[in-house]
Amino acid sequence: MQINPPFGYQKIVPFYRNTKIRLPAAGELPAFVQATNAVPVSYTEFAVACRDYPLAFVTTDNGKSFSPVAIIGIAGSENLFLRDGQWDKSVYLPAYIRRYPFCMARVTLDGQEQADRLVCIEEAFLSEAGEAMFDEAGNPLPRWEPTGKLLEEFERDLERTREMSGILADFGLLEPFTLQAVLEGAQPMNLGGMFRVDEKKLELLNAAQHKTLIRKGVMGRIYAHLISLENFARLLTRKAASTSTSTGAAQTA
């Protein structure tokens, strides 16, 4: 059996009902958030995440598929939303991080990828001295219920996210763009590898395509995404504050 860990996870193993784990302490964050400038976001999260982060799309397979992310830094391994090791409490914390150390993963068995996903956990959190999530009869304990609900809801939301990203790609709406940032007294910085919805192409869609975007709820996400791009200026302000630089300017191209 082969299990491929999601982005940011090290080694995951199946989570069984008799497994005992070390629960993360309040505010404890996964190690990967210390060295990344983007975090995956899902379909439902667009409405709230667009208030705090620039939302863009990225591809890891040369444009065959796309995924939405919240941009949290300008440099390649920079997170501007950390304060003393804690996520800034004034902004939304993406579900991708909140579910850690759990996840749902696809399993490959005898070379065949299984249709159902398996609840898994980061192996480092297994502990015989830890806490049980289920009782001896296999019933969920109160401490498991919010986690289980989050995993189920997030997994369903990922299916809608994949559908949305597929529609945007099929309709030819995504275009590459680069953030060009200039901080006073510093060298210009470019952040590339991102895609956004091209508003001009959106206007040229036919009536059936517009109807699909509305019926699938994608149109609302498009607007949230486009509005969120204004947050690049706020991201630069965070960058300037972190480097003790008082002023700066940003533009996209």
TIPA-88330 format. One record per atom (N, C-alpha, C, CB): x, y, z. Coordinates in steps of 0.2 Angstrom, whole numbers, plus 5000, padded with zeros to 4 digits. Glycine has a CB too. Layout:
N
    X    Y    Z
    X    Y    Z
...
END
This chain:
253
    X    Y    Z
 5004 4994 5000
 5000 5000 5000
 5004 5006 5000
 4995 5000 5006
 5003 5011 4995
 5007 5017 4995
 5002 5023 4996
 5010 5018 4988
 5004 5027 5001
 5001 5033 5002
 5005 5039 5001
 4998 5033 5010
 5003 5044 4996
 5006 5050 4995
 5004 5056 4999
 5006 5052 4987
 5009 5058 5003
 5007 5064 5008
 5005 5070 5004
 5013 5065 5013
 5000 5074 5006
 4999 5081 5003
 5005 5086 5004
 4992 5084 5006
 5004 5091 5001
 5009 5096 5001
 5010 5098 5009
 5007 5103 4998
 5017 5098 5011
 5018 5101 5018
 5019 5095 5023
 5013 5105 5020
 5016 5089 5021
 5016 5084 5026
 5022 5080 5025
 5010 5079 5025
 5025 5077 5030
 5031 5073 5029
 5030 5065 5028
 5036 5073 5036
 5028 5062 5033
 5026 5055 5032
 5019 5053 5035
 5031 5050 5035
 5014 5051 5031
 5008 5050 5034
 5006 5043 5034
 5002 5054 5030
 5002 5041 5039
 5000 5034 5040
 4993 5033 5041
 5004 5030 5046
 4990 5028 5040
 4982 5027 5041
 4981 5029 5048
 4980 5020 5039
 4975 5032 5049
 4973 5033 5056
 4967 5028 5058
 4970 5041 5057
 4969 5024 5063
 4964 5019 5065
 4960 5021 5071
 4967 5012 5066
 4955 5018 5073
 4951 5020 5078
 4954 5019 5085
 4944 5017 5078
 4959 5014 5085
 4962 5013 5091
 4969 5016 5092
 4963 5005 5092
 4970 5021 5087
 4976 5025 5087
 4976 5030 5093
 4977 5028 5080
 4982 5031 5096
 4982 5036 5101
 4987 5041 5098
 4985 5034 5108
 4986 5048 5099
 4990 5053 5096
 4991 5058 5101
 4986 5056 5090
 4997 5062 5099
 4998 5068 5103
 4994 5074 5100
 5006 5070 5103
 4990 5077 5103
 4986 5082 5100
 4990 5089 5100
 4979 5084 5104
 4990 5092 5094
 4994 5099 5094
 4991 5103 5100
 4993 5102 5087
 4996 5107 5102
 4995 5112 5107
 4991 5118 5104
 5001 5115 5111
 4987 5122 5108
 4984 5127 5106
 4988 5132 5102
 4980 5131 5111
 4986 5134 5096
 4990 5138 5092
 4996 5135 5088
 4993 5144 5096
 4998 5128 5089
 5003 5125 5086
 5002 5124 5079
 5004 5118 5090
 5007 5126 5075
 5007 5126 5068
 5011 5121 5065
 5008 5133 5065
 5009 5118 5059
 5014 5113 5056
 5020 5116 5053
 5010 5110 5050
 5026 5113 5053
 5032 5116 5051
 5032 5119 5045
 5037 5110 5052
 5028 5116 5040
 5029 5119 5033
 5026 5126 5032
 5025 5114 5028
 5022 5128 5037
 5020 5135 5036
 5026 5140 5038
 5014 5137 5041
 5031 5138 5040
 5037 5142 5042
 5041 5144 5035
 5042 5139 5047
 5040 5140 5030
 5044 5141 5024
 5040 5140 5018
 5050 5136 5024
 5035 5143 5017
 5031 5143 5011
 5027 5150 5010
 5025 5137 5011
 5026 5152 5004
 5023 5158 5003
 5016 5157 5000
 5027 5162 4998
 5013 5151 5000
 5007 5150 4998
 5004 5144 5001
 5007 5149 4990
 4997 5144 5003
 4993 5139 5006
 4987 5137 5002
 4992 5141 5013
 4986 5131 5001
 4980 5129 4997
 4973 5132 5000
 4979 5122 4996
 4969 5134 4997
 4962 5136 4999
 4957 5132 4995
 4961 5144 4999
 4951 5131 4998
 4946 5128 4994
 4940 5132 4992
 4943 5122 4999
 4935 5129 4988
 4930 5133 4985
 4926 5137 4990
 4925 5128 4982
 4924 5134 4996
 4920 5138 5001
 4924 5143 5004
 4917 5133 5006
 4930 5143 5005
 4934 5147 5008
 4935 5154 5005
 4941 5144 5010
 4934 5154 4998
 4935 5160 4994
 4932 5166 4997
 4932 5159 4987
 4926 5166 5000
 4922 5171 5002
 4925 5175 5008
 4915 5169 5004
 4928 5171 5013
 4931 5174 5019
 4939 5175 5018
 4930 5169 5025
 4942 5170 5014
 4950 5171 5013
 4951 5177 5009
 4952 5165 5010
 4946 5179 5004
 4948 5185 5000
 4948 5191 5004
 4942 5185 4995
 4946 5191 5010
 4947 5198 5014
 4954 5199 5016
 4942 5197 5020
 4958 5194 5017
 4964 5194 5020
 4970 5193 5015
 4965 5190 5026
 4969 5189 5010
 4975 5186 5006
 4973 5187 4999
 4976 5179 5007
 4978 5188 4995
 4978 5188 4988
 4976 5181 4986
 4984 5191 4984
 4971 5179 4982
 4970 5172 4980
 4972 5172 4972
 4962 5171 4981
 4976 5167 4971
 4978 5165 4964
 4978 5158 4963
 4986 5168 4963
 4979 5156 4957
 4979 5149 4955
 4986 5147 4953
 4974 5148 4949
 4988 5141 4954
 4995 5138 4952
 4994 5132 4949
 4999 5138 4958
 4999 5130 4945
 4999 5123 4942
 5005 5119 4943
 4998 5124 4934
 5005 5113 4944
 5011 5109 4946
 5012 5104 4940
 5011 5105 4952
 5008 5104 4935
 5009 5100 4929
 5008 5103 4922
 5003 5094 4930
 5011 5109 4922
 5012 5113 4916
 5005 5114 4913
 5016 5109 4911
 5000 5116 4917
 4994 5119 4915
 4989 5113 4913
 4995 5122 4909
 4990 5107 4915
 4985 5102 4914
 4980 5103 4920
 4988 5095 4915
 4981 5105 4925
 4977 5106 4931
 4979 5112 4935
 4976 5100 4935
 4974 5115 4938
 4976 5121 4942
 4973 5121 4949
 4973 5128 4939
 4976 5124 4954
 4973 5124 4961
 4973 5131 4964
 4977 5119 4965
 4968 5133 4968
 4969 5140 4971
 4973 5140 4977
 4962 5142 4972
 4976 5145 4978
 4980 5146 4984
 4980 5153 4987
 4988 5145 4983
 4981 5154 4993
 4981 5160 4997
 4989 5162 4997
 4978 5160 5004
 4991 5168 4994
 4998 5170 4994
 4999 5173 5001
 4999 5175 4988
 5004 5171 5004
 5006 5173 5011
 5013 5176 5012
 5005 5167 5016
 5016 5176 5006
 5023 5179 5006
 5025 5181 4999
 5028 5174 5009
 5030 5185 4999
 5033 5188 4993
 5039 5184 4990
 5035 5195 4993
 5043 5183 4995
 5049 5178 4994
 5047 5171 4994
 5055 5179 4999
 5051 5167 4991
 5049 5160 4990
 5047 5156 4996
 5054 5156 4986
 5050 5157 5001
 5049 5153 5007
 5048 5158 5013
 5055 5149 5009
 5043 5162 5012
 5042 5168 5017
 5034 5168 5019
 5044 5175 5014
 5033 5168 5025
 5026 5168 5028
 5026 5175 5032
 5024 5162 5032
 5022 5179 5029
 5021 5186 5032
 5016 5186 5037
 5020 5191 5027
 5012 5181 5039
 5007 5181 5043
 5009 5177 5050
 5001 5177 5040
 5015 5176 5051
 5017 5173 5058
 5019 5179 5062
 5023 5168 5056
 5017 5178 5068
 5019 5183 5074
 5021 5179 5080
 5014 5188 5075
 5028 5179 5081
 5030 5175 5087
 5029 5168 5087
 5028 5178 5094
 5029 5165 5081
 5027 5158 5080
 5020 5156 5079
 5030 5154 5085
 5016 5161 5080
 5009 5160 5079
 5006 5163 5073
 5005 5163 5086
 5000 5161 5071
 4997 5164 5065
 4993 5170 5067
 4992 5159 5062
 4994 5175 5063
 4991 5182 5065
 4983 5180 5067
 4992 5187 5059
 4981 5182 5073
 4974 5180 5075
 4969 5185 5072
 4974 5181 5082
 4972 5190 5068
 4967 5195 5065
 4965 5193 5058
 4970 5202 5065
 4968 5188 5056
 4966 5185 5049
 4963 5178 5049
 4972 5186 5044
 4960 5176 5044
 4957 5169 5043
 4963 5164 5043
 4953 5169 5037
 4962 5159 5046
 4967 5153 5046
 4964 5148 5041
 4969 5150 5053
 4967 5146 5035
 4965 5142 5031
 4964 5135 5033
 4969 5141 5025
 4958 5131 5031
 4957 5125 5033
 4962 5120 5032
 4950 5122 5030
 4966 5121 5027
 4972 5116 5025
 4976 5116 5031
 4975 5118 5019
 4977 5121 5035
 4982 5121 5041
 4978 5119 5047
 4984 5128 5042
 4972 5121 5048
 4968 5119 5053
 4967 5111 5054
 4961 5122 5053
 4967 5108 5049
 4966 5100 5049
 4972 5097 5051
 4964 5098 5042
 4978 5100 5051
 4984 5096 5052
 4984 5094 5060
 4990 5101 5051
 4986 5088 5062
 4991 5084 5058
 4987 5078 5054
 4995 5080 5062
 4980 5079 5053
 4976 5074 5049
 4975 5076 5042
 4969 5074 5053
 4973 5072 5038
 4972 5073 5031
 4968 5067 5028
 4978 5075 5027
 4965 5068 5022
 4962 5063 5018
 4967 5062 5012
 4955 5064 5016
 4969 5055 5011
 4974 5054 5006
 4971 5048 5002
 4981 5052 5009
 4973 5049 4995
 4972 5043 4991
 4977 5037 4992
 4972 5045 4983
 4975 5031 4991
 4979 5026 4993
 4980 5022 4986
 4976 5021 4998
 4986 5020 4985
 4988 5016 4979
 4989 5008 4981
 4994 5018 4975
 4985 5004 4979
 4986 4997 4981
 4987 4992 4975
 4979 4995 4985
 4992 4989 4975
 4994 4984 4969
 4994 4988 4963
 4989 4979 4969
 4997 4995 4963
 4998 4999 4957
 4991 5002 4955
 5000 4995 4952
 4986 5001 4959
 4979 5004 4957
 4977 5009 4962
 4974 4999 4956
 4976 5015 4960
 4974 5021 4964
 4966 5019 4966
 4974 5028 4961
 4965 5019 4973
 4959 5017 4976
 4954 5024 4975
 4959 5015 4983
 4948 5022 4974
 4943 5028 4973
 4942 5031 4980
 4936 5025 4971
 4941 5028 4985
 4940 5031 4992
 4946 5033 4995
 4937 5026 4996
 4946 5039 4998
 4951 5042 5002
 4951 5039 5009
 4951 5049 5002
 4957 5039 5012
 4959 5036 5019
 4961 5042 5023
 4964 5031 5018
 4958 5042 5029
 4960 5046 5035
 4967 5045 5037
 4955 5047 5041
 4971 5049 5037
 4978 5048 5038
 4980 5053 5043
 4983 5048 5032
 4986 5052 5046
 4989 5057 5051
 4997 5057 5050
 4987 5055 5059
 4999 5063 5052
 5007 5063 5052
 5010 5059 5057
 5009 5071 5053
 5014 5054 5055
 5017 5049 5059
 5020 5052 5065
 5022 5045 5055
 5023 5057 5065
 5026 5060 5071
 5021 5062 5077
 5030 5067 5069
 5015 5062 5075
 5010 5063 5081
 5007 5057 5084
 5004 5067 5078
 5009 5051 5082
 5007 5045 5085
 5011 5044 5092
 5009 5038 5080
 5007 5042 5097
 5010 5042 5103
 5006 5037 5108
 5011 5049 5107
 5009 5032 5110
 5006 5027 5115
 5003 5031 5121
 5010 5021 5117
 5007 5036 5123
 5005 5040 5129
 5000 5046 5127
 5011 5043 5132
 4998 5046 5121
 4993 5051 5119
 4986 5050 5120
 4994 5052 5111
 4982 5053 5117
 4975 5053 5118
 4971 5049 5113
 4972 5060 5119
 4966 5045 5115
 4962 5041 5110
 4956 5046 5108
 4959 5035 5114
 4955 5045 5101
 4949 5049 5098
 4943 5045 5098
 4951 5051 5091
 4943 5038 5099
 4937 5034 5099
 4937 5030 5105
 4937 5030 5093
 4931 5028 5108
 4931 5024 5114
 4932 5016 5112
 4924 5024 5117
 4932 5012 5116
 4934 5005 5115
 4929 5001 5110
 4934 5001 5121
 4923 5004 5110
 4918 5001 5105
 4918 5005 5098
 4911 5003 5108
 4923 5009 5097
 4924 5012 5091
 4920 5018 5090
 4923 5007 5086
 4917 5021 5095
 4912 5027 5094
 4917 5033 5095
 4907 5027 5099
 4915 5038 5091
 4919 5044 5092
 4918 5048 5098
 4918 5049 5086
 4924 5050 5101
 4924 5054 5107
 4923 5061 5106
 4930 5053 5112
 4921 5065 5110
 4919 5073 5109
 4925 5076 5106
 4917 5076 5115
 4931 5074 5108
 4937 5078 5105
 4938 5076 5097
 4943 5076 5109
 4935 5071 5095
 4936 5069 5088
 4931 5072 5083
 4936 5062 5087
 4925 5074 5086
 4920 5076 5082
 4921 5082 5078
 4914 5077 5086
 4924 5088 5081
 4926 5093 5076
 4931 5092 5071
 4928 5099 5081
 4936 5088 5073
 4941 5086 5068
 4938 5082 5062
 4946 5082 5071
 4934 5077 5064
 4931 5073 5059
 4926 5077 5054
 4927 5067 5062
 4922 5081 5057
 4918 5086 5053
 4922 5090 5048
 4914 5090 5058
 4928 5093 5051
 4932 5097 5047
 4935 5093 5041
 4938 5100 5051
 4937 5087 5042
 4940 5083 5037
 4935 5081 5032
 4943 5076 5040
 4929 5079 5034
 4923 5077 5029
 4921 5083 5025
 4917 5075 5033
 4920 5089 5028
 4918 5095 5024
 4924 5098 5020
 4916 5101 5029
 4930 5097 5022
 4935 5100 5018
 4936 5095 5012
 4942 5100 5022
 4935 5089 5013
 4936 5084 5007
 4931 5085 5002
 4936 5077 5010
 4924 5086 5004
 4919 5087 4999
 4920 5094 4996
 4912 5088 5003
 4923 5099 4999
 4925 5105 4996
 4930 5105 4991
 4926 5110 5002
 4935 5100 4992
 4940 5099 4987
 4937 5097 4981
 4945 5094 4990
 4932 5093 4981
 4929 5091 4974
 4926 5097 4971
 4924 5085 4976
 4923 5101 4974
 4920 5107 4971
 4926 5112 4969
 4916 5111 4976
 4931 5112 4972
 4937 5116 4970
 4940 5113 4964
 4943 5116 4976
 4941 5107 4963
 4944 5104 4957
 4939 5105 4951
 4945 5096 4958
 4932 5105 4952
 4928 5106 4947
 4928 5113 4945
 4920 5104 4949
 4928 5118 4950
 4929 5125 4948
 4935 5126 4944
 4929 5129 4954
 4941 5124 4946
 4947 5125 4943
 4947 5122 4936
 4953 5122 4947
 4944 5116 4935
 4943 5113 4929
 4939 5117 4924
 4940 5106 4929
 4934 5120 4926
 4930 5124 4922
 4933 5131 4920
 4923 5126 4926
 4937 5134 4924
 4941 5140 4923
 4946 5138 4917
 4944 5143 4929
 4949 5133 4918
 4954 5131 4913
 4951 5129 4906
 4958 5125 4916
 4946 5125 4907
 4942 5123 4900
 4940 5129 4896
 4936 5118 4902
 4937 5134 4900
 4935 5140 4897
 4940 5145 4895
 4930 5144 4901
 4946 5143 4896
 4952 5147 4894
 4952 5154 4898
 4952 5148 4887
 4950 5154 4904
 4950 5160 4908
 4956 5162 4912
 4944 5160 4912
 4961 5157 4913
 4966 5159 4917
 4972 5161 4913
 4968 5152 4921
 4975 5166 4915
 4981 5169 4912
 4987 5170 4917
 4980 5176 4909
 4993 5169 4915
 4999 5170 4920
 5000 5177 4922
 5005 5167 4917
 5002 5179 4928
 5004 5185 4929
 5010 5185 4935
 4998 5189 4932
 5013 5191 4935
 5019 5191 4940
 5018 5198 4944
 5025 5192 4936
 5019 5197 4951
 5019 5202 4955
 5026 5206 4955
 5018 5200 4963
 5026 5212 4954
 5033 5216 4954
 5032 5220 4960
 5034 5220 4947
 5037 5219 4965
 5036 5223 4971
 5043 5227 4972
 5035 5218 4977
 5042 5233 4974
 5048 5237 4976
 5047 5240 4983
 5048 5243 4970
 5052 5238 4987
 5052 5241 4993
 5058 5247 4994
 5054 5236 4999
 5057 5252 4997
 5061 5257 4998
 5068 5255 5000
 5059 5263 5002
 5073 5256 4997
 5080 5254 4999
 5082 5247 4998
 5081 5256 5006
 5077 5243 4994
 5079 5236 4993
 5078 5235 4985
 5074 5232 4996
 5081 5229 4983
 5081 5227 4976
 5074 5225 4974
 5086 5221 4975
 5071 5227 4968
 5065 5224 4966
 5064 5217 4966
 5063 5227 4958
 5058 5215 4968
 5057 5207 4969
 5051 5205 4964
 5055 5206 4976
 5052 5200 4961
 5046 5197 4956
 5044 5190 4959
 5049 5196 4949
 5037 5190 4959
 5034 5184 4962
 5030 5181 4956
 5030 5185 4968
 5032 5176 4953
 5029 5173 4947
 5025 5166 4948
 5033 5172 4941
 5024 5163 4943
 5021 5156 4944
 5014 5156 4946
 5025 5152 4949
 5010 5162 4945
 5003 5163 4947
 4999 5164 4941
 5003 5168 4952
 4992 5162 4942
 4988 5163 4937
 4982 5167 4940
 4985 5156 4933
 4978 5171 4935
 4972 5174 4938
 4967 5174 4932
 4974 5182 4939
 4961 5176 4934
 4956 5176 4929
 4956 5182 4924
 4949 5175 4932
 4956 5181 4918
 4957 5187 4913
 4950 5189 4912
 4960 5184 4906
 4949 5196 4915
 4942 5199 4914
 4939 5200 4907
 4942 5205 4918
 4944 5201 4903
 4942 5202 4896
 4939 5196 4893
 4948 5205 4892
 4943 5190 4894
 4940 5184 4892
 4934 5182 4895
 4946 5178 4893
 4933 5184 4901
 4926 5182 4904
 4921 5186 4901
 4927 5185 4912
 4922 5192 4898
 4916 5195 4895
 4915 5192 4888
 4919 5203 4893
 4919 5188 4885
 4918 5185 4879
 4915 5179 4879
 4925 5185 4875
 4914 5176 4885
 4911 5169 4885
 4904 5170 4882
 4911 5167 4892
 4901 5164 4880
 4894 5164 4877
 4889 5163 4883
 4894 5158 4872
 4883 5163 4881
 4878 5163 4886
 4878 5157 4890
 4871 5164 4883
 4879 5151 4887
 4879 5144 4890
 4885 5144 4895
 4880 5139 4885
 4891 5147 4893
 4896 5147 4898
 4895 5151 4904
 4903 5149 4894
 4892 5157 4903
 4890 5161 4908
 4885 5158 4913
 4887 5168 4906
 4881 5154 4910
 4876 5151 4914
 4879 5145 4918
 4870 5148 4909
 4884 5142 4915
 4887 5137 4919
 4891 5140 4925
 4892 5133 4915
 4894 5145 4924
 4898 5148 4929
 4893 5151 4935
 4902 5155 4927
 4887 5153 4933
 4883 5155 4938
 4880 5149 4942
 4877 5159 4935
 4878 5144 4938
 4874 5138 4941
 4879 5134 4945
 4872 5134 4935
 4885 5134 4944
 4890 5130 4948
 4893 5134 4954
 4896 5128 4943
 4891 5141 4954
 4893 5145 4959
 4900 5148 4958
 4893 5141 4966
 4903 5147 4952
 4910 5149 4951
 4910 5156 4950
 4912 5145 4944
 4905 5159 4947
 4905 5167 4946
 4907 5170 4952
 4899 5169 4943
 4903 5169 4958
 4905 5172 4964
 4912 5171 4966
 4900 5169 4969
 4915 5165 4965
 4922 5164 4967
 4926 5168 4962
 4924 5157 4966
 4924 5169 4956
 4929 5173 4952
 4929 5180 4954
 4926 5173 4945
 4923 5183 4956
 4923 5190 4959
 4927 5190 4965
 4916 5192 4960
 4927 5185 4970
 4931 5186 4976
 4938 5185 4974
 4929 5180 4981
 4940 5181 4970
 4947 5181 4967
 4949 5187 4965
 4948 5175 4962
 4946 5190 4960
 4948 5197 4957
 4948 5202 4962
 4943 5199 4952
 4944 5203 4967
 4944 5208 4972
 4950 5206 4977
 4937 5208 4976
 4951 5200 4978
 4957 5198 4983
 4964 5201 4980
 4957 5191 4984
 4964 5202 4974
 4971 5204 4971
 4973 5210 4974
 4971 5204 4963
 4968 5214 4976
 4970 5221 4979
 4974 5220 4985
 4964 5225 4981
 4974 5214 4988
 4977 5212 4995
 4985 5212 4993
 4975 5206 4998
 4987 5212 4987
 4994 5212 4986
 4997 5218 4989
 4996 5211 4979
 4994 5223 4989
 4996 5230 4992
 4997 5229 4999
 4992 5235 4990
 4992 5225 5003
 4992 5224 5010
 4998 5219 5012
 4986 5222 5012
 4999 5215 5007
 5005 5210 5008
 5011 5213 5008
 5004 5204 5003
 5012 5218 5003
 5018 5222 5003
 5019 5226 5009
 5018 5226 4997
 5014 5229 5012
 5014 5233 5018
 5017 5228 5024
 5007 5236 5020
 5014 5222 5024
 5017 5217 5029
 5025 5216 5028
 5013 5211 5029
 5026 5215 5022
 5033 5214 5020
 5038 5220 5022
 5034 5213 5012
 5035 5226 5021
 5039 5232 5023
 5040 5233 5030
 5035 5238 5020
 5034 5231 5034
 5035 5231 5041
 5040 5226 5044
 5028 5230 5044
 5040 5220 5041
 5044 5215 5043
 5052 5216 5042
 5043 5208 5040
 5053 5221 5037
 5060 5223 5036
 5061 5230 5038
 5061 5222 5028
 5057 5233 5042
 5058 5239 5045
 5058 5245 5040
 5064 5240 5049
 5055 5243 5034
 5054 5248 5029
 5048 5251 5029
 5056 5245 5022
 5047 5258 5028
 5041 5261 5030
 5036 5262 5023
 5042 5268 5032
 5039 5262 5017
 5035 5263 5011
 5037 5258 5006
 5036 5270 5009
 5033 5257 5001
 5034 5253 4996
 5028 5253 4990
 5034 5245 4998
 5029 5250 4985
 5024 5250 4980
 5024 5243 4976
 5026 5255 4975
 5018 5241 4974
 5017 5235 4970
 5013 5235 4964
 5015 5229 4975
 5014 5232 4959
 5010 5231 4953
 5010 5224 4951
 5012 5236 4948
 5005 5222 4947
 5005 5216 4943
 5006 5217 4936
 4999 5212 4945
 5009 5212 4933
 5009 5212 4926
 5008 5205 4923
 5016 5215 4924
END
